[in-house]
Amino acid sequence: METLTIYFDGRCPLCLAEIHVLRARNRRGLLQFVDVTAQDYRESSHGVSCDAALANIHARLGNHTLLRGPAVFSEAYRRADLRLGAWLFSRRSLQPLLAFAYRAFARHRHAISRFTGPLLLRIARRIYP
């Protein structure tokens, strides 16, 4: 199975909670993580602009295929052995709803995260120290 590089928003506590869980479950070393808001992030090194990654989650399979939206979660959860999440995010019939919901979340993630992110990040850190 190819490595999946996930491009994420390091300023979003809810996003950080998700990444914390994925890092903790990355037992097979199939996930890599890149914070697109980090000062040293360079689009030229990754082929993904910060603006594009912030508007819609992106990931790269190996060094080739670029994934966007719900497909990222399906592949990430598969590699983290989170079978239920992988199954749910891979359902073809749910793709339009998942894509719509994720776009809405991405637009408002900082407002949503302000309320839920810190708590979920604390919970993630307790479950996966």
Residue frames as a rotation matrix with the C-alpha (Angstrom) as fourth column:
MET 1
0.586 0.810 0.000 0.00
0.810 -0.586 0.000 0.00
0.000 0.000 -1.000 0.00
GLU 2
-0.111 -0.623 0.774 1.34
0.588 -0.669 -0.455 3.43
0.802 0.404 0.440 -0.94
THR 3
-0.637 -0.164 -0.753 2.10
0.714 -0.492 -0.497 6.15
-0.289 -0.855 0.431 1.58
LEU 4
0.333 0.769 0.545 -0.52
0.800 -0.537 0.269 8.90
0.499 0.346 -0.794 1.83
THR 5
-0.806 -0.555 -0.207 0.67
0.589 -0.716 -0.374 12.46
0.059 -0.423 0.904 2.49
ILE 6
0.285 0.956 -0.075 -2.09
0.945 -0.267 0.191 14.56
0.162 -0.125 -0.979 4.04
TYR 7
-0.722 -0.412 0.556 -2.02
0.371 -0.908 -0.192 18.37
0.584 0.068 0.809 3.74
PHE 8
0.164 0.811 -0.562 -3.76
0.928 0.066 0.366 19.92
0.334 -0.582 -0.741 6.75
ASP 9
0.299 0.075 0.951 -4.50
-0.067 -0.993 0.099 23.22
0.952 -0.093 -0.292 8.51
GLY 10
-0.328 -0.572 -0.752 -2.24
0.700 0.387 -0.600 23.38
0.634 -0.723 0.273 11.56
ARG 11
-0.924 0.045 0.380 -4.13
-0.234 -0.852 -0.468 26.42
0.303 -0.521 0.798 12.93
CYS 12
0.021 0.998 -0.057 -7.42
-0.716 0.055 0.695 24.50
0.697 0.027 0.716 13.25
PRO 13
-0.489 -0.245 0.837 -7.81
-0.841 0.387 -0.378 22.67
-0.231 -0.889 -0.396 16.61
LEU 14
0.528 0.741 0.416 -10.41
-0.539 0.670 -0.510 20.30
-0.656 0.045 0.753 15.16
CYS 15
0.763 -0.356 -0.540 -8.09
-0.433 0.339 -0.835 19.47
0.480 0.871 0.105 12.27
LEU 16
-0.275 -0.928 0.252 -5.24
-0.809 0.082 -0.583 18.96
0.520 -0.364 -0.773 14.74
ALA 17
-0.031 0.352 0.935 -7.39
-0.787 0.568 -0.241 16.54
-0.616 -0.744 0.260 16.75
GLU 18
0.918 0.391 -0.067 -8.01
-0.328 0.654 -0.682 14.48
-0.222 0.648 0.729 13.61
ILE 19
0.437 -0.839 -0.324 -4.31
-0.475 0.091 -0.875 14.53
0.764 0.536 -0.359 12.70
HIS 20
-0.276 -0.517 0.810 -3.35
-0.961 0.125 -0.248 13.57
0.027 -0.847 -0.531 16.26
VAL 21
0.432 0.518 0.738 -5.55
-0.518 0.813 -0.268 10.45
-0.738 -0.266 0.620 16.06
LEU 22
0.968 -0.072 -0.240 -4.22
-0.185 0.442 -0.878 9.55
0.169 0.894 0.414 12.62
ARG 23
0.100 -0.992 0.074 -0.61
-0.754 -0.124 -0.646 9.99
0.650 0.009 -0.760 13.78
ALA 24
-0.202 -0.132 0.970 -1.24
-0.904 0.407 -0.133 7.81
-0.378 -0.904 -0.201 16.81
ARG 25
0.552 0.523 0.649 -2.80
-0.240 0.845 -0.477 5.10
-0.798 0.108 0.593 14.64
ASN 26
0.687 -0.362 -0.630 -0.11
-0.702 -0.111 -0.703 5.28
0.185 0.926 -0.330 11.96
ARG 27
0.516 -0.450 0.729 1.41
-0.396 0.629 0.669 2.01
-0.760 -0.634 0.146 13.14
ARG 28
0.545 -0.277 0.791 2.30
0.675 0.705 -0.218 0.85
-0.497 0.653 0.572 9.64
GLY 29
-0.303 -0.742 -0.598 3.95
0.247 -0.667 0.703 4.16
-0.920 0.066 0.385 8.72
LEU 30
-0.360 0.249 0.899 1.65
0.927 0.202 0.316 4.69
-0.103 0.947 -0.304 5.74
LEU 31
0.741 0.641 0.202 0.68
0.647 -0.761 0.041 8.26
0.180 0.101 -0.979 6.59
GLN 32
-0.577 -0.810 -0.101 2.69
0.815 -0.563 -0.140 11.46
0.057 -0.163 0.985 6.36
PHE 33
0.513 0.788 -0.341 1.48
0.834 -0.552 -0.020 14.87
-0.204 -0.273 -0.940 7.42
VAL 34
-0.627 -0.656 0.420 2.22
0.738 -0.673 0.049 18.33
0.251 0.341 0.906 6.07
ASP 35
0.127 0.599 -0.790 0.96
0.728 -0.598 -0.336 21.50
-0.674 -0.532 -0.512 7.76
VAL 36
0.050 -0.056 0.997 0.20
0.928 -0.368 -0.067 23.93
0.370 0.928 0.034 4.93
THR 37
0.885 0.290 0.365 0.12
0.147 -0.917 0.372 26.83
0.442 -0.275 -0.854 7.41
ALA 38
0.528 -0.778 -0.341 3.66
0.676 0.142 0.723 26.18
-0.514 -0.612 0.601 8.65
GLN 39
0.604 -0.335 -0.723 6.07
-0.350 -0.927 0.137 29.01
-0.716 0.170 -0.677 7.96
ASP 40
-0.450 -0.890 -0.071 8.40
-0.511 0.192 0.838 26.70
-0.732 0.414 -0.541 6.02
TYR 41
0.164 0.577 0.800 5.65
0.444 0.681 -0.582 25.22
-0.881 0.451 -0.144 3.79
ARG 42
-0.551 -0.376 -0.745 6.48
-0.514 -0.551 0.658 25.61
-0.658 0.745 0.110 0.10
GLU 43
0.557 0.829 -0.046 3.92
-0.472 0.270 -0.839 24.92
-0.683 0.489 0.542 -2.60
SER 44
0.342 -0.486 -0.804 6.73
-0.906 0.056 -0.419 24.21
0.248 0.872 -0.422 -5.06
SER 45
-0.713 -0.658 0.242 7.85
-0.701 0.673 -0.233 21.24
-0.009 -0.336 -0.942 -2.95
HIS 46
-0.650 0.532 0.542 4.41
0.007 0.718 -0.696 19.66
-0.759 -0.449 -0.470 -2.81
GLY 47
-0.940 0.303 0.160 2.44
0.172 0.013 0.985 20.83
0.296 0.953 -0.064 -5.81
VAL 48
0.074 0.961 -0.265 -0.47
0.911 0.044 0.410 21.86
0.406 -0.272 -0.873 -3.57
SER 49
-0.439 -0.197 0.876 -1.12
0.000 -0.976 -0.220 25.52
0.898 -0.096 0.429 -2.84
CYS 50
-0.973 0.079 -0.216 -1.94
0.215 -0.026 -0.976 26.56
-0.083 -0.997 0.009 0.68
ASP 51
-0.563 0.805 -0.186 -5.18
-0.779 -0.593 -0.204 28.18
-0.274 0.030 0.961 -0.53
ALA 52
-0.115 0.512 -0.851 -6.29
-0.654 0.606 0.453 25.02
0.748 0.609 0.265 -2.33
ALA 53
-0.612 -0.198 -0.766 -5.48
0.313 0.829 -0.464 22.84
0.726 -0.524 -0.445 0.69
LEU 54
-0.955 0.276 -0.110 -7.36
-0.009 -0.397 -0.918 25.16
-0.297 -0.875 0.382 3.02
ALA 55
-0.383 0.851 -0.358 -10.41
-0.923 -0.365 0.120 25.23
-0.028 0.377 0.926 0.75
ASN 56
0.779 0.569 -0.262 -10.59
-0.589 0.808 0.003 21.43
0.213 0.152 0.965 0.38
ILE 57
0.390 -0.671 0.631 -8.44
-0.477 0.439 0.761 18.81
-0.787 -0.598 -0.149 2.07
HIS 58
0.608 -0.331 -0.722 -5.77
-0.686 0.238 -0.687 17.34
0.399 0.913 -0.082 -0.21
ALA 59
0.399 -0.591 0.701 -3.54
-0.361 0.601 0.713 14.29
-0.842 -0.538 0.027 -0.01
ARG 60
0.227 -0.413 -0.882 -1.06
-0.952 0.097 -0.291 12.62
0.206 0.906 -0.371 -2.32
LEU 61
0.917 0.047 0.397 -0.73
-0.117 0.981 0.155 8.86
-0.382 -0.189 0.905 -2.86
GLY 62
0.339 -0.877 0.340 2.94
0.889 0.417 0.189 8.00
-0.308 0.239 0.921 -3.13
ASN 63
-0.566 -0.568 -0.597 4.43
0.282 -0.814 0.507 10.66
-0.774 0.119 0.622 -5.36
HIS 64
-0.917 0.162 0.364 1.61
0.372 0.024 0.928 10.72
0.142 0.986 -0.083 -7.89
THR 65
-0.248 0.946 0.208 -2.14
0.636 -0.003 0.772 10.80
0.731 0.324 -0.601 -7.51
LEU 66
-0.964 0.025 0.266 -3.63
-0.184 -0.782 -0.595 13.86
0.193 -0.623 0.758 -5.84
LEU 67
-0.344 0.879 -0.331 -6.81
0.835 0.447 0.321 13.25
0.430 -0.166 -0.888 -3.84
ARG 68
-0.847 0.170 0.504 -9.29
-0.295 -0.939 -0.179 15.87
0.443 -0.300 0.845 -2.65
GLY 69
-0.078 0.937 0.341 -12.24
-0.876 -0.228 0.425 15.90
0.476 -0.266 0.838 -0.30
PRO 70
0.592 0.474 0.651 -13.84
-0.774 0.559 0.297 12.78
-0.223 -0.680 0.698 1.23
ALA 71
0.816 -0.343 -0.465 -11.53
-0.006 0.800 -0.601 10.42
0.578 0.493 0.650 -0.69
VAL 72
-0.186 -0.910 0.371 -8.70
-0.495 -0.239 -0.836 11.68
0.849 -0.338 -0.406 1.54
PHE 73
-0.060 0.232 0.971 -10.51
-0.993 0.089 -0.083 10.48
-0.105 -0.969 0.225 4.65
SER 74
0.908 0.415 -0.058 -11.30
-0.419 0.892 -0.171 7.09
-0.019 0.180 0.983 3.16
GLU 75
0.505 -0.795 -0.336 -7.64
0.082 0.432 -0.898 6.50
0.859 0.426 0.284 2.27
ALA 76
-0.319 -0.625 0.713 -6.33
-0.662 -0.392 -0.639 7.94
0.679 -0.676 -0.288 5.56
TYR 77
0.255 0.500 0.828 -8.67
-0.943 0.319 0.098 5.84
-0.215 -0.805 0.552 7.69
ARG 78
0.933 0.021 -0.360 -7.80
-0.163 0.915 -0.370 2.72
0.321 0.404 0.857 5.70
ARG 79
0.120 -0.986 -0.118 -4.11
0.023 0.122 -0.992 3.27
0.993 0.116 0.038 6.41
ALA 80
-0.519 -0.237 0.821 -4.80
-0.745 -0.346 -0.571 4.01
0.420 -0.908 0.003 10.09
ASP 81
-0.820 0.242 -0.518 -6.86
0.283 0.959 -0.001 0.80
0.497 -0.147 -0.855 10.40
LEU 82
-0.683 0.723 -0.106 -10.03
-0.295 -0.406 -0.865 2.74
-0.668 -0.559 0.491 11.19
ARG 83
-0.904 0.185 0.386 -12.21
0.404 0.666 0.627 0.39
-0.141 0.722 -0.677 9.20
LEU 84
0.034 0.994 -0.107 -15.62
0.879 -0.081 -0.470 1.90
-0.476 -0.078 -0.876 9.91
GLY 85
0.246 -0.020 -0.969 -14.47
-0.117 -0.993 -0.009 5.39
-0.962 0.116 -0.247 8.89
ALA 86
-0.782 -0.585 -0.214 -12.79
-0.316 0.076 0.946 4.01
-0.537 0.807 -0.244 5.77
TRP 87
-0.654 0.616 0.440 -15.93
0.737 0.650 0.185 2.13
-0.172 0.446 -0.879 4.82
LEU 88
0.277 0.830 -0.485 -18.22
0.659 -0.531 -0.532 5.11
-0.699 -0.172 -0.694 5.44
PHE 89
0.163 -0.270 -0.949 -16.10
-0.362 -0.911 0.197 7.59
-0.918 0.311 -0.246 3.48
SER 90
-0.866 -0.499 -0.033 -15.71
-0.226 0.332 0.916 5.15
-0.446 0.800 -0.400 0.58
ARG 91
-0.189 0.873 0.449 -19.46
0.637 0.457 -0.621 4.67
-0.747 0.169 -0.643 -0.03
ARG 92
-0.856 -0.143 0.497 -20.12
0.510 -0.392 0.765 5.92
0.086 0.909 0.409 -3.56
SER 93
0.034 0.975 0.219 -23.74
0.793 -0.160 0.588 6.74
0.608 0.153 -0.779 -2.71
LEU 94
0.600 0.184 -0.778 -22.61
0.736 -0.508 0.447 9.11
-0.313 -0.841 -0.441 0.07
GLN 95
-0.361 -0.906 0.221 -19.98
0.924 -0.315 0.215 11.00
-0.125 0.282 0.951 -1.96
PRO 96
-0.187 0.295 0.937 -22.19
0.438 -0.828 0.349 13.97
0.879 0.476 0.026 -2.95
LEU 97
0.840 0.542 0.021 -23.39
0.190 -0.332 0.924 14.46
0.508 -0.772 -0.382 0.63
LEU 98
0.508 -0.730 -0.458 -19.88
0.773 0.152 0.616 14.02
-0.379 -0.667 0.641 2.09
ALA 99
-0.418 -0.669 0.614 -18.39
0.872 -0.485 0.066 16.44
0.254 0.563 0.786 -0.46
PHE 100
0.186 0.590 0.786 -21.07
0.228 -0.804 0.550 19.05
0.956 0.077 -0.284 0.30
ALA 101
0.941 0.200 -0.273 -20.66
0.290 -0.058 0.955 18.64
0.175 -0.978 -0.112 4.07
TYR 102
0.179 -0.951 -0.253 -16.88
0.926 0.076 0.369 18.86
-0.331 -0.301 0.894 3.88
ARG 103
-0.371 -0.288 0.883 -16.94
0.671 -0.741 0.040 22.01
0.642 0.607 0.468 1.72
ALA 104
0.573 0.649 0.502 -19.29
0.046 -0.636 0.770 23.64
0.819 -0.418 -0.395 4.24
PHE 105
0.829 -0.336 -0.446 -17.05
0.529 0.213 0.821 22.54
-0.181 -0.917 0.355 7.10
ALA 106
-0.101 -0.966 0.240 -13.88
0.995 -0.099 0.018 23.77
0.006 0.241 0.971 5.35
ARG 107
-0.084 0.135 0.987 -15.40
0.378 -0.912 0.157 27.24
0.922 0.387 0.025 4.83
HIS 108
0.508 0.443 0.738 -16.39
-0.475 -0.571 0.670 27.53
0.718 -0.691 -0.080 8.47
ARG 109
0.354 -0.356 -0.865 -13.83
0.495 0.856 -0.149 25.27
0.793 -0.376 0.479 10.18
HIS 110
-0.721 -0.681 0.127 -12.31
0.252 -0.429 -0.868 27.97
0.646 -0.594 0.481 12.36
ALA 111
-0.320 0.698 0.641 -15.68
-0.829 -0.533 0.166 29.04
0.458 -0.478 0.750 13.74
ILE 112
0.688 0.545 -0.479 -16.73
-0.308 0.817 0.487 25.40
0.657 -0.188 0.730 14.27
SER 113
0.091 -0.780 -0.619 -13.34
0.513 0.570 -0.642 24.55
0.853 -0.259 0.452 15.71
ARG 114
-0.548 -0.263 0.794 -13.49
-0.402 -0.750 -0.526 27.41
0.733 -0.608 0.306 18.18
PHE 115
0.219 0.756 0.618 -16.35
-0.954 0.032 0.299 25.59
0.206 -0.654 0.727 19.94
THR 116
0.955 0.291 0.051 -15.50
-0.296 0.945 0.141 21.92
-0.007 -0.150 0.989 19.43
GLY 117
0.544 -0.786 -0.293 -11.82
-0.134 0.264 -0.955 21.77
0.828 0.559 0.038 18.51
PRO 118
-0.268 -0.734 0.624 -10.10
-0.795 -0.198 -0.574 22.37
0.545 -0.650 -0.530 21.85
LEU 119
0.245 0.435 0.867 -12.27
-0.851 0.525 -0.023 19.79
-0.465 -0.732 0.498 23.63
LEU 120
0.985 0.160 -0.057 -11.83
-0.166 0.832 -0.530 17.20
-0.037 0.532 0.846 20.89
LEU 121
0.298 -0.949 -0.106 -8.09
-0.352 -0.006 -0.936 17.82
0.887 0.316 -0.336 20.79
ARG 122
-0.259 -0.344 0.903 -7.87
-0.962 0.013 -0.272 17.27
0.082 -0.939 -0.334 24.57
ILE 123
0.613 0.555 0.562 -9.90
-0.581 0.799 -0.155 14.05
-0.536 -0.231 0.812 24.24
ALA 124
0.880 -0.326 -0.346 -7.71
-0.142 0.515 -0.845 12.83
0.454 0.793 0.407 21.36
ARG 125
-0.051 -0.970 0.238 -4.57
-0.604 -0.160 -0.781 13.52
0.795 -0.183 -0.578 23.41
ARG 126
-0.071 0.093 0.993 -5.98
-0.946 0.309 -0.096 11.60
-0.315 -0.947 0.066 26.38
ILE 127
0.849 0.448 0.280 -7.00
-0.330 0.864 -0.380 8.60
-0.412 0.230 0.882 24.30
TYR 128
0.734 -0.646 0.212 -3.75
0.593 0.457 -0.663 8.65
0.332 0.612 0.718 22.30
PRO 129
0.848 -0.403 -0.344 -1.08
0.002 -0.647 0.762 10.14
-0.530 -0.647 -0.548 24.58
